[in-house]
Structures are given as structure tokens and as C-alpha cells.
Amino acid sequence: MSFEVPAAAYDRFVGRYSYSLCEALASAAGITEQSSVLDVGAGTGIGTQYLVDLAGSERVAAVEPSEPFAAALRERLPAVDVRGASVESLPFEDDHFDAALAQLVLNFVPDPEAGAAEMRRVTRPGGVAAACVWDSPGKMTLLRTYWDAAAAVDPERARAEDEGARMRFVREGELGELWRETGLEDVEEGEIVVFASYEDFDDLWQPFTAGVGPAGRYAVSLDDEVREALRVEYRRRLSVSDGPFRLEARAWFVVGSA
């Protein structure tokens, strides 16, 4: 399980993008301080924190299947209703929320069609369901550059593991198609661009060695020599200095009415 890892490692990996990503997705979905919101696959709760800052703990609930992440979420936001569950089986009644959001989730679940249907089910008529997924084949710099570097040092295995090549919903229009097939209406799609800051290259590299996500799982599977070659090639391709820098990341989003 590539997400059964310490919560702090995830926070240093893509968690550092989560607050601004959630802010942008919530804005696209028209969520306000009066909205009741379900955060689906909420991870360690960094994005959920934005929803709490916007609408208050009493209006926010979250589900997360990873036990370490759910524990971190409860510790971070003790007043939020946090439940250990997957998107395919949400533990809430029909028409329960004004909005349901899923950040960076639907391309990891076994049955995303069921997950989208569940998000629609728990959203009241006229409410909104929204989701976003990284543009892994394109302008998600952290991941795209990583897999390109991996392909340079370990071509056969890296191409088989590359998230941008093998995962669903990572290309423009694919989330919109899922939303329409689910029966959601007034579907709108677009892009979100966010940034994350790093102290130095080691700050970026360390979470890969903790095995977070598909990229981290791949990194820890390598022998020391190949992993070091990957690290060197990755840094070369990023062209980052010894000091602080930031990276751009693009996600595709979709919003639809229940």
C-alpha cells in the first residue's frame, strides 16, 4: 500500500500542495461559508483545513481509508467528523451535503465509477460534486520530471510504472466524461495551477525514499546504485540550485450539479 506510510512523509510529498489546491477546487465549486462539505479521500487533512477555515468544523466531514492518514487528520482537526472509509462506500445518508470534493483520489480507487456515484448520492439535489487529479503526463513538474528521469536510468520498469502513462483521469476531459456518465449535470471542467516551495533538493527528494505513492514505491524498490542514478538525473532535469526553490503543478478539475 503506497499510502500506508507516515503522515509526515505524505505532507512533505504532495501534501504541501493540498491547501492551495483545495482552495482553488472549492472556489470552482462555489463552496461558501454556509456550505456543508464532505472531503473524500482527505489524506492527512491539509486540504480539509482550508474547508474548516472557510465553513467551520461543524460543517465539514471527511473520509479517508488510510489508517495513518486518518489518525493524522483527527489529530490535526479534532472537531471534524472523520471516518475511515473509501469513496466507493461513503458512510452517510443520501442528500446529506451541499458539496462533496475529491482531491487526487479517483485515479487511485479500484472502482471510480462507484465512487463518483457515491459522491452524487450523498450530495443534495442542486448541490455540487467536484474532483481534481494531477496532470501527471504534463505540467505536474514534481512527478513528470521524476518519471522522465526514471525512464532515462531504468527505461523498461519506469515506463511500466509511470503514473502519467498508466493511470486514468490524468488527461484533460477524462474527469468530465466520468461526471457525465454518473449523471451529474451542468458539468464544468478546467485546470488548477498551484505551487509548492522547497528548502533545497533534499527536501524534495526525501519523501520519495519513504515510499509515498507510486513514485515513492518505485524509488524504494530500486537497488542503491540505480536509486542514486535516479536522484542525480532527477536533480539535473529540475535544474534547481542548492537553496530554496518552488515547483509548479497543474491539476485537471471537474464540477457538476447533483
Backbone bond lengths (Angstrom), bond angles and torsions (degrees), N, CA, C in turn:
res aa  C-N    CA-C-N  psi(-1)  N-CA   C-N-CA  omega(-1)  CA-C   N-CA-C  phi
1 M - - - 1.467 - - 1.523 109.45 -
2 S 1.317 117.77 113.97 1.455 121.19 -174.50 1.523 113.13 -77.16
3 F 1.349 117.47 -2.60 1.460 119.67 175.91 1.521 111.80 -118.16
4 E 1.332 117.19 8.40 1.459 120.35 171.32 1.523 107.85 -90.58
5 V 1.310 115.43 63.96 1.464 123.92 -176.24 1.523 108.02 -130.62
6 P 1.329 118.62 165.30 1.465 119.67 178.12 1.524 111.83 -56.43
7 A 1.317 115.39 138.62 1.464 120.22 -177.69 1.520 112.06 -59.42
8 A 1.326 116.73 -35.40 1.468 119.80 -178.60 1.523 111.52 -63.36
9 A 1.331 116.92 -32.29 1.460 119.82 178.75 1.523 110.68 -67.98
10 Y 1.330 117.02 -40.42 1.461 119.77 177.03 1.523 110.85 -65.14
11 D 1.312 116.16 -40.72 1.471 119.87 -179.77 1.529 110.87 -59.47
12 R 1.307 116.52 -37.00 1.472 120.38 179.97 1.528 111.68 -79.39
13 F 1.310 116.85 -18.36 1.468 120.89 -178.22 1.528 108.99 -84.52
14 V 1.324 119.52 -95.70 1.468 120.14 177.59 1.523 112.75 -99.05
15 G 1.338 116.73 -6.49 1.457 118.81 178.44 1.513 112.84 -59.96
16 R 1.326 116.92 -27.79 1.468 119.06 -178.05 1.527 112.43 -70.62
17 Y 1.323 117.48 -11.32 1.470 121.21 173.92 1.541 111.95 -92.63
18 S 1.334 117.31 -12.72 1.468 120.65 -162.06 1.521 114.55 -67.97
19 Y 1.339 117.87 -38.30 1.463 119.23 -176.25 1.526 110.61 -64.10
20 S 1.319 116.72 -50.37 1.465 119.56 -178.74 1.529 111.36 -69.10
21 L 1.326 117.61 -31.92 1.460 120.48 176.74 1.523 110.66 -65.59
22 C 1.328 116.87 -43.62 1.464 120.71 178.38 1.524 111.15 -65.76
23 E 1.312 116.62 -39.86 1.469 120.39 177.61 1.532 110.63 -57.97
24 A 1.332 116.76 -44.79 1.464 120.49 -178.96 1.519 111.76 -68.96
25 L 1.337 117.16 -40.97 1.460 120.26 179.74 1.527 111.02 -66.82
26 A 1.319 116.88 -41.56 1.468 120.20 178.16 1.522 111.02 -63.64
27 S 1.316 117.26 -37.81 1.461 120.89 177.05 1.528 110.64 -64.27
28 A 1.328 117.05 -44.34 1.466 120.75 179.04 1.521 111.27 -62.45
29 A 1.335 116.00 -32.23 1.466 120.78 -178.80 1.529 112.46 -84.83
30 G 1.321 117.57 -5.51 1.457 120.64 179.01 1.511 113.96 73.38
31 I 1.320 117.71 26.56 1.459 121.48 179.67 1.529 109.37 -74.21
32 T 1.323 116.07 136.76 1.460 122.21 -178.00 1.522 110.13 -123.86
33 E 1.313 115.17 179.88 1.464 119.90 178.98 1.524 112.24 -67.44
34 Q 1.323 118.05 -12.23 1.463 122.33 178.73 1.530 112.70 -95.53
35 S 1.321 118.23 -3.04 1.467 121.44 -174.52 1.522 111.71 -83.44
36 S 1.327 115.61 141.73 1.459 120.71 166.12 1.525 107.21 -93.34
37 V 1.349 116.18 132.64 1.463 120.17 -167.49 1.525 110.90 -134.10
38 L 1.336 115.35 138.02 1.456 121.83 170.65 1.520 108.96 -107.76
39 D 1.325 115.96 124.92 1.465 122.05 175.56 1.528 107.08 -96.98
40 V 1.325 116.32 112.05 1.462 122.65 -173.11 1.527 109.50 -95.84
41 G 1.338 116.97 127.36 1.455 119.71 -175.57 1.512 109.92 63.21
42 A 1.320 115.88 53.73 1.468 122.55 -166.84 1.516 113.93 -75.49
43 G 1.317 118.19 -4.87 1.455 120.10 178.58 1.510 111.90 62.52
44 T 1.316 117.41 -134.99 1.461 121.93 -177.77 1.526 112.97 -89.50
45 G 1.324 116.69 -1.29 1.451 120.26 172.17 1.512 116.98 97.59
46 I 1.330 117.71 9.39 1.464 118.41 178.64 1.529 110.68 -66.33
47 G 1.336 117.33 -43.95 1.456 120.44 175.55 1.515 111.65 -68.08
48 T 1.318 116.72 -38.92 1.465 120.98 177.39 1.520 110.69 -57.99
49 Q 1.327 116.07 -34.30 1.468 120.11 178.18 1.524 110.90 -57.30
50 Y 1.330 117.03 -38.90 1.462 118.17 177.62 1.525 110.72 -62.55
51 L 1.330 117.38 -43.71 1.467 120.32 -179.88 1.525 111.36 -61.66
52 V 1.319 116.39 -38.47 1.467 120.49 176.12 1.522 110.67 -65.86
53 D 1.328 116.83 -42.39 1.461 119.83 177.86 1.526 111.06 -61.46
54 L 1.324 116.37 -32.17 1.466 120.94 -178.64 1.519 112.26 -80.84
55 A 1.336 117.11 -51.24 1.466 120.97 -168.36 1.523 114.47 -113.66
56 G 1.322 118.59 -11.34 1.459 121.13 -178.59 1.518 112.38 93.17
57 S 1.319 116.59 149.42 1.467 121.95 -175.71 1.516 112.90 -59.09
58 E 1.329 116.37 -34.93 1.465 119.61 -176.08 1.521 112.66 -68.78
59 R 1.314 117.90 -15.25 1.461 121.55 -179.09 1.534 113.07 -104.37
60 V 1.313 116.43 2.78 1.465 120.52 -174.70 1.520 110.50 -120.01
61 A 1.325 116.17 135.55 1.460 122.87 171.51 1.525 107.98 -129.29
62 A 1.329 116.34 159.94 1.460 120.00 -177.37 1.521 110.20 -145.34
63 V 1.323 115.88 146.34 1.453 121.64 171.38 1.525 108.94 -124.57
64 E 1.328 115.70 143.45 1.460 121.63 -178.66 1.534 109.04 -155.81
65 P 1.340 118.19 121.90 1.465 120.20 -177.49 1.521 115.05 -78.55
66 S 1.331 118.90 -24.62 1.460 121.17 -178.79 1.526 109.68 -76.30
67 E 1.329 117.52 121.32 1.457 120.38 -177.41 1.530 113.02 -61.76
68 P 1.343 119.21 -44.83 1.473 117.65 178.12 1.525 113.11 -61.73
69 F 1.333 116.30 -37.52 1.459 119.65 -179.59 1.532 110.53 -70.49
70 A 1.336 117.11 -43.74 1.465 119.88 179.60 1.529 111.00 -61.48
71 A 1.336 116.72 -38.78 1.464 120.05 178.25 1.521 110.86 -63.54
72 A 1.330 116.58 -42.44 1.464 120.51 177.98 1.522 110.97 -64.66
73 L 1.324 116.63 -37.90 1.464 121.21 179.78 1.524 110.26 -63.99
74 R 1.347 116.46 -43.79 1.468 119.47 179.43 1.517 111.34 -64.69
75 E 1.325 116.12 -36.78 1.462 119.18 178.65 1.528 110.72 -69.10
76 R 1.320 117.24 -39.05 1.457 121.59 -179.05 1.527 111.54 -70.48
77 L 1.343 116.43 -39.79 1.466 121.17 -174.31 1.528 109.60 -132.31
78 P 1.331 117.45 73.47 1.471 120.68 -173.03 1.524 114.81 -63.85
79 A 1.325 118.29 -20.69 1.466 120.60 -178.93 1.525 113.14 -87.30
80 V 1.337 118.14 -6.02 1.459 121.91 -179.47 1.526 109.97 -86.53
81 D 1.320 116.42 142.16 1.468 122.92 175.02 1.531 108.34 -75.05
82 V 1.328 116.48 100.45 1.461 122.58 -177.73 1.522 109.28 -108.96
83 R 1.320 116.34 127.84 1.460 120.78 -179.23 1.522 110.42 -127.52
84 G 1.310 115.40 140.54 1.455 120.93 176.26 1.516 110.00 -81.20
85 A 1.303 117.12 102.89 1.464 121.47 -175.80 1.512 109.36 -161.19
86 S 1.316 115.63 162.57 1.457 121.51 177.26 1.519 110.12 -101.83
87 V 1.314 116.28 163.84 1.459 121.25 -179.58 1.517 111.59 -65.49
88 E 1.330 118.38 -26.16 1.473 120.26 -178.83 1.519 112.84 -74.39
89 S 1.332 117.70 -12.14 1.464 120.81 -179.01 1.526 109.02 -146.25
90 L 1.317 116.31 78.30 1.460 121.11 -175.89 1.526 110.59 -79.32
91 P 1.328 118.56 129.05 1.465 121.98 -174.28 1.529 113.33 -85.96
92 F 1.332 115.91 54.41 1.460 121.34 179.42 1.525 109.13 -139.33
93 E 1.315 115.50 157.07 1.464 121.35 -179.89 1.524 110.83 -72.45
94 D 1.321 115.60 164.04 1.453 121.36 175.39 1.532 110.30 -59.11
95 D 1.329 116.21 148.09 1.466 122.56 171.08 1.534 112.46 56.41
96 H 1.320 116.71 40.30 1.457 120.92 -170.66 1.527 113.25 -91.26
97 F 1.330 117.95 -29.40 1.462 121.73 -172.27 1.526 111.64 -121.74
98 D 1.330 114.89 154.94 1.462 119.76 171.28 1.525 111.11 -74.89
99 A 1.324 116.42 -27.16 1.463 120.12 -177.76 1.521 110.41 -151.94
100 A 1.331 115.70 147.13 1.464 122.52 172.23 1.522 107.83 -128.50
101 L 1.324 116.95 128.51 1.463 122.89 -177.26 1.528 109.79 -119.92
102 A 1.315 116.36 141.17 1.466 121.43 174.97 1.523 108.49 -133.05
103 Q 1.331 116.21 109.38 1.466 121.07 179.56 1.526 110.04 -100.03
104 L 1.320 116.82 122.79 1.464 121.74 170.70 1.522 111.45 57.03
105 V 1.338 116.44 40.54 1.461 121.42 -171.61 1.523 112.91 -119.91
106 L 1.330 117.02 -48.57 1.462 120.42 -163.40 1.521 114.09 -66.93
107 N 1.321 118.20 -20.64 1.465 118.95 176.85 1.524 112.40 -84.96
108 F 1.341 118.00 0.49 1.454 121.53 178.10 1.529 113.23 -108.17
109 V 1.328 118.69 -14.72 1.459 119.98 -175.07 1.522 110.53 -86.92
110 P 1.330 117.93 149.54 1.470 120.44 -178.36 1.514 114.05 -63.23
111 D 1.343 117.50 -32.86 1.462 120.50 -175.71 1.535 109.35 -132.39
112 P 1.325 117.34 79.41 1.471 119.29 -177.11 1.526 113.01 -64.55
113 E 1.334 117.70 -28.96 1.478 119.51 177.14 1.525 110.19 -62.48
114 A 1.333 116.33 -42.94 1.464 119.75 176.59 1.520 110.78 -65.74
115 G 1.324 117.01 -37.35 1.452 120.48 178.70 1.518 112.41 -63.85
116 A 1.329 116.47 -44.09 1.460 119.82 177.96 1.525 110.95 -63.38
117 A 1.335 116.39 -39.61 1.469 120.53 178.53 1.527 110.66 -63.91
118 E 1.334 117.27 -38.18 1.457 120.35 177.87 1.527 111.29 -67.16
119 M 1.309 117.24 -40.12 1.461 119.46 176.87 1.523 110.62 -60.72
120 R 1.312 116.65 -41.42 1.459 120.09 177.63 1.533 110.29 -64.89
121 R 1.329 116.86 -41.55 1.472 120.80 -176.76 1.526 112.03 -60.41
122 V 1.330 117.64 -42.20 1.465 119.76 -174.98 1.522 112.30 -84.85
123 T 1.324 117.53 -2.74 1.461 121.51 178.73 1.518 109.54 -96.91
124 R 1.306 116.09 132.30 1.467 120.41 -177.29 1.529 110.54 -65.31
125 P 1.334 117.91 154.76 1.467 119.78 175.13 1.534 110.77 -56.25
126 G 1.309 116.21 130.13 1.447 121.45 -176.66 1.513 113.97 89.28
127 G 1.344 116.44 -9.63 1.454 120.45 175.05 1.518 110.85 -79.53
128 V 1.318 116.07 -175.87 1.465 119.48 -174.69 1.522 111.61 -125.83
129 A 1.320 114.36 144.44 1.459 122.20 169.06 1.523 106.95 -116.17
130 A 1.320 116.65 135.04 1.459 120.79 -176.42 1.521 109.77 -140.24
131 A 1.315 115.22 149.42 1.461 120.31 179.49 1.516 109.33 -150.05
132 C 1.322 114.96 159.27 1.464 119.97 171.75 1.521 109.66 -147.20
133 V 1.327 114.88 153.60 1.464 123.17 -178.81 1.524 107.44 -141.97
134 W 1.321 116.98 142.38 1.462 119.97 178.75 1.522 112.27 -60.11
135 D 1.312 115.28 143.71 1.463 122.45 170.64 1.531 107.90 -79.05
136 S 1.319 115.78 70.90 1.464 120.87 -174.20 1.529 114.34 -62.35
137 P 1.340 119.41 -33.80 1.459 117.85 178.28 1.527 113.71 -75.46
138 G 1.339 116.56 -13.67 1.455 119.55 -170.66 1.511 114.46 -124.17
139 K 1.331 117.09 -101.37 1.462 121.54 -165.42 1.514 114.42 -101.32
140 M 1.334 117.01 31.90 1.459 119.65 166.51 1.529 105.14 -96.68
141 T 1.329 116.37 90.04 1.455 121.88 -166.28 1.518 113.16 -56.95
142 L 1.327 117.42 -44.91 1.463 121.93 -178.48 1.523 111.37 -52.43
143 L 1.330 116.69 -48.10 1.466 121.03 -175.52 1.517 112.98 -85.58
144 R 1.341 117.23 -41.70 1.463 118.83 -176.98 1.530 111.54 -62.26
145 T 1.317 116.01 -45.25 1.453 119.50 -179.66 1.525 110.89 -67.09
146 Y 1.322 116.49 -36.14 1.463 121.02 178.12 1.527 111.19 -60.72
147 W 1.328 116.78 -49.96 1.469 119.12 -176.55 1.528 111.21 -71.06
148 D 1.310 118.05 -30.98 1.465 119.95 173.98 1.527 110.44 -65.05
149 A 1.331 116.82 -40.48 1.460 120.51 176.69 1.521 110.80 -65.10
150 A 1.324 116.24 -41.40 1.462 120.17 178.91 1.520 111.39 -61.84
151 A 1.329 116.56 -40.14 1.466 120.31 179.45 1.520 111.88 -65.00
152 A 1.320 116.43 -26.81 1.461 120.26 179.64 1.526 112.32 -74.82
153 V 1.346 117.05 -30.13 1.464 119.67 -176.44 1.530 113.02 -105.76
154 D 1.319 117.53 -18.84 1.471 121.73 -176.35 1.528 108.49 -147.76
155 P 1.346 117.36 65.66 1.468 121.77 -165.44 1.519 115.45 -55.21
156 E 1.306 118.20 -50.89 1.464 120.19 -172.46 1.520 112.10 -65.90
157 R 1.328 117.61 -50.28 1.466 120.03 -178.60 1.517 111.76 -68.78
158 A 1.319 117.40 -41.04 1.460 119.81 -176.44 1.519 111.30 -63.16
159 R 1.317 117.56 -41.67 1.467 119.75 -179.95 1.527 111.16 -64.76
160 A 1.323 117.32 -32.15 1.461 120.43 178.26 1.525 112.34 -73.11
161 E 1.333 116.86 -27.15 1.467 121.44 -177.05 1.530 113.52 -95.49
162 D 1.297 118.38 -16.69 1.466 124.27 -172.91 1.526 111.57 -54.66
163 E 1.328 116.05 117.79 1.467 121.16 -179.42 1.523 112.01 -60.87
164 G 1.318 116.74 -34.86 1.452 120.16 -178.51 1.512 113.36 -68.70
165 A 1.329 117.19 -21.79 1.456 121.30 -178.38 1.523 112.56 -95.62
166 R 1.337 117.55 -31.94 1.461 118.56 -168.43 1.525 114.85 -111.30
167 M 1.331 118.76 -11.24 1.459 119.69 -174.17 1.521 111.86 -97.59
168 R 1.318 115.57 152.21 1.455 122.37 178.61 1.529 111.37 -82.33
169 F 1.333 115.18 157.99 1.464 123.78 170.87 1.528 113.66 68.98
170 V 1.315 118.46 13.29 1.464 120.44 -179.68 1.525 112.17 -93.19
171 R 1.327 116.73 2.26 1.463 120.72 179.91 1.522 110.33 -116.53
172 E 1.301 115.53 151.85 1.466 121.84 -177.65 1.520 110.45 -56.19
173 G 1.329 116.17 131.54 1.456 121.86 176.37 1.508 115.04 96.22
174 E 1.325 118.35 -19.33 1.463 119.72 -174.96 1.528 112.54 -71.94
175 L 1.317 117.90 -38.23 1.468 119.39 176.40 1.524 110.91 -66.34
176 G 1.329 117.10 -38.07 1.461 120.38 178.20 1.511 111.61 -61.30
177 E 1.314 116.99 -39.58 1.460 121.10 177.66 1.523 110.65 -63.18
178 L 1.328 117.21 -42.62 1.466 120.95 177.12 1.521 110.77 -61.10
179 W 1.326 117.44 -44.54 1.472 120.82 -178.65 1.529 110.77 -62.55
180 R 1.311 117.56 -42.42 1.468 120.31 179.88 1.515 111.16 -67.10
181 E 1.316 117.52 -39.92 1.462 120.97 178.07 1.520 111.31 -65.09
182 T 1.329 117.18 -27.46 1.461 122.21 178.93 1.518 111.71 -77.67
183 G 1.316 117.89 -14.67 1.455 121.98 -179.90 1.508 114.06 95.53
184 L 1.316 117.26 8.63 1.457 119.70 174.96 1.522 109.75 -72.75
185 E 1.319 116.44 148.86 1.462 121.70 -172.63 1.527 110.97 -114.07
186 D 1.329 114.72 168.49 1.466 121.51 177.92 1.535 110.80 50.45
187 V 1.312 114.98 46.58 1.460 120.75 -174.11 1.528 110.31 -71.84
188 E 1.314 115.40 129.31 1.466 122.22 176.11 1.527 108.79 -123.89
189 E 1.322 115.75 141.61 1.460 121.47 -178.69 1.525 110.01 -129.22
190 G 1.314 115.42 159.75 1.452 119.00 177.16 1.512 110.96 179.42
191 E 1.310 115.38 -165.61 1.457 121.18 -179.43 1.517 110.64 -121.34
192 I 1.314 114.26 150.24 1.457 122.81 172.92 1.516 107.04 -121.40
193 V 1.316 116.71 131.90 1.460 121.29 177.16 1.527 108.25 -118.67
194 V 1.329 115.65 123.91 1.460 121.35 179.52 1.526 108.61 -130.20
195 F 1.329 115.47 171.05 1.463 121.23 -178.08 1.526 109.22 -133.47
196 A 1.320 115.00 153.16 1.463 120.80 172.48 1.516 109.19 -132.44
197 S 1.321 116.22 145.88 1.460 122.24 -178.74 1.524 110.47 -105.04
198 Y 1.325 115.17 145.91 1.458 122.53 -179.41 1.527 109.30 -130.16
199 E 1.314 116.51 143.39 1.460 120.86 178.49 1.525 110.93 -69.33
200 D 1.326 115.66 -38.29 1.455 122.63 179.52 1.522 107.80 -170.16
201 F 1.328 117.52 -178.37 1.457 119.93 -177.02 1.527 112.07 -63.94
202 D 1.318 118.26 -36.86 1.462 120.18 178.88 1.520 111.64 -62.01
203 D 1.321 117.14 -33.74 1.462 121.48 176.70 1.526 110.40 -62.12
204 L 1.311 116.72 -36.37 1.461 121.73 176.68 1.525 111.48 -75.10
205 W 1.316 118.11 -42.24 1.461 122.95 -171.05 1.524 113.51 -74.35
206 Q 1.318 118.27 -35.86 1.456 120.89 -171.67 1.527 114.23 -54.55
207 P 1.341 120.60 -43.42 1.467 118.93 -179.64 1.527 114.13 -61.61
208 F 1.323 118.10 -28.50 1.463 119.08 175.64 1.526 110.55 -60.99
209 T 1.325 116.70 -38.16 1.464 120.83 -177.92 1.526 111.97 -74.77
210 A 1.340 117.46 -9.69 1.464 121.69 175.00 1.521 111.79 -89.60
211 G 1.331 116.86 -3.84 1.466 120.72 174.75 1.509 114.89 81.75
212 V 1.335 118.46 26.83 1.463 120.55 -177.25 1.524 110.62 -79.45
213 G 1.333 116.83 128.85 1.455 122.01 174.97 1.518 112.59 66.92
214 P 1.321 116.93 179.58 1.467 120.26 178.70 1.523 113.86 -57.33
215 A 1.338 117.18 -38.23 1.459 120.14 -179.70 1.522 111.26 -66.07
216 G 1.322 116.77 -43.21 1.454 119.93 177.94 1.513 112.70 -68.54
217 R 1.313 116.46 -39.36 1.469 120.67 177.13 1.523 110.32 -58.71
218 Y 1.320 116.16 -41.11 1.457 120.62 177.67 1.529 110.42 -65.67
219 A 1.324 117.41 -44.80 1.468 120.74 -177.29 1.522 111.93 -59.36
220 V 1.339 117.03 -44.75 1.468 119.18 -176.62 1.523 111.78 -74.58
221 S 1.324 117.97 -14.97 1.459 120.61 178.13 1.531 112.58 -79.83
222 L 1.331 117.08 -13.61 1.458 121.47 -176.07 1.522 111.31 -81.64
223 D 1.332 116.09 152.94 1.459 117.93 171.37 1.530 108.44 -74.18
224 D 1.322 115.91 166.05 1.464 120.97 -171.53 1.525 112.07 -58.61
225 E 1.315 117.28 -39.23 1.461 120.36 -176.18 1.516 111.84 -67.04
226 V 1.330 116.64 -45.24 1.467 120.30 -179.32 1.531 110.16 -69.49
227 R 1.334 117.11 -39.20 1.466 119.71 178.96 1.526 110.90 -63.19
228 E 1.314 118.08 -39.52 1.457 120.74 177.37 1.528 110.92 -66.73
229 A 1.334 116.87 -38.24 1.465 119.71 176.63 1.526 110.42 -64.06
230 L 1.327 116.40 -38.10 1.467 120.42 176.79 1.528 110.34 -64.17
231 R 1.312 117.32 -44.42 1.467 120.46 -179.40 1.529 110.71 -59.38
232 V 1.311 116.16 -45.48 1.469 120.76 -178.24 1.528 110.59 -65.48
233 E 1.329 117.23 -43.79 1.468 120.92 -179.24 1.522 111.09 -68.00
234 Y 1.301 117.18 -38.07 1.466 122.32 178.61 1.529 109.87 -61.55
235 R 1.322 116.06 -48.38 1.455 118.93 -179.77 1.527 110.98 -63.64
236 R 1.321 116.40 -39.86 1.468 119.78 179.80 1.523 109.95 -60.75
237 R 1.321 117.34 -43.88 1.460 120.62 -177.98 1.527 112.68 -69.81
238 L 1.311 117.29 -32.47 1.462 120.21 177.17 1.526 112.23 -73.16
239 S 1.324 116.86 -26.49 1.468 122.81 -179.61 1.520 111.85 54.52
240 V 1.345 115.53 47.35 1.463 119.84 -179.67 1.518 109.97 -97.58
241 S 1.328 114.97 153.87 1.454 121.07 -179.83 1.526 110.04 -81.95
242 D 1.346 115.19 -177.58 1.460 120.04 177.18 1.524 112.32 -76.05
243 G 1.314 117.31 -14.34 1.454 120.84 -177.13 1.511 113.04 -103.28
244 P 1.340 117.43 -158.67 1.465 121.89 -177.82 1.527 112.53 -65.51
245 F 1.321 115.17 150.33 1.458 122.03 175.00 1.528 107.88 -156.48
246 R 1.314 116.26 172.55 1.460 119.63 175.09 1.523 109.24 -136.93
247 L 1.334 115.22 156.69 1.450 122.01 -179.54 1.520 110.37 -123.69
248 E 1.321 115.16 147.55 1.460 122.31 176.59 1.521 110.01 -92.14
249 A 1.315 116.05 146.21 1.466 121.09 176.80 1.526 109.49 -140.47
250 R 1.331 116.15 130.94 1.458 120.71 177.28 1.529 110.03 -108.74
251 A 1.316 115.46 139.38 1.455 122.31 173.91 1.525 108.99 -125.67
252 W 1.313 115.92 147.46 1.465 121.52 171.25 1.523 108.16 -90.67
253 F 1.332 117.23 137.33 1.464 119.76 178.42 1.520 110.93 -125.70
254 V 1.326 114.15 159.76 1.461 121.80 175.32 1.521 108.72 -141.36
255 V 1.312 116.96 143.58 1.460 124.32 176.43 1.517 107.74 -133.46
256 G 1.324 116.98 136.56 1.460 120.27 177.06 1.520 110.76 -146.81
257 S 1.332 116.17 157.61 1.464 121.94 -179.63 1.519 110.64 -94.49
258 A 1.319 115.40 137.71 1.467 120.83 179.42 1.525 110.36 -79.21
